[in-house]
Amino acid sequence: MVLRHPLTLITKETRPLHIKSDNTCLLLQDLHSPFSDPKSGWIATRVRKKILSAEFSEYFDLLELITKNIPQVLKACREKGLQVAFSSLGYRNDQVSDLQQATGWSWDLDGKDGIYPISWRPINNEPIFSKPGWSATSNPEFLKFLDENGITNVLIIGCMLDYGISQTSLDLSDMGISSLLVADAVAALTRTSQDYVSGNIAHGLIKLRTTAEVLGILERLGMENEVLV
């Protein structure tokens, strides 16, 4: 099967991102325990219980790959003074959303399901926004965070590229905010989804770059006031 991405053939080239330390943030989306813990996480335990290891093998392979890259991107962003925010599917204060009820993915972020691996655990009061829907923008507090900090570019890493991350980047695009997805620090449920979404999403205000490329951009940001991507 050939994966086709015709949209980019009839749209303009993605416009440049003007990356500055004061207009760009890093968003870690759906990297809490249910998605990121391959042994004790909610998804991992359900997969074993229902004997679905073959169906989810590609997801856990992709998760292993991004696990090596996420800490590097996070460390570099912190060193360059970028704002860092976390967005997690789940609820607080018993406010379970309709989507969470419908999927059965009702995770209390104040409990064990809200835990992050030590490699990318929030520090220094970095905000964690609960996410009632797939998109990070489904929480008004996240939008307030972007507005108050003058954010015009969002670097995105995390899980569920084919659902939450793609929705977030499209929503941000609708708002005039650019997204830069770190291609090998985001994971879809399958490799086919990874390739298809990655090929489709790069248009308008959305770009993809590898971890190595993003680290290079951030290194330049340490020497220059602005980097054009």
Secondary structure, DSSP 8 states (H G I E B T S, - for coil): -----GGGGSS------EE-TTTEEEEEES-SHHHH-TTTSHHHHHHHHTT-HHHHHHHHHHHHHHHHHHHHHHHHHHHTT-EEEEEEESBSTT---HHHHHHT---BTTSGGG---GGG---TT--EEEESSSSGGGSHHHHHHHHHTT--EEEEEEE-IIIIIHHHHHHHHHTT-EEEEEEEEEE-SSHHHHHHHHHHH-STTEEEE-HHHHHHHHHHHTTSS-EE-
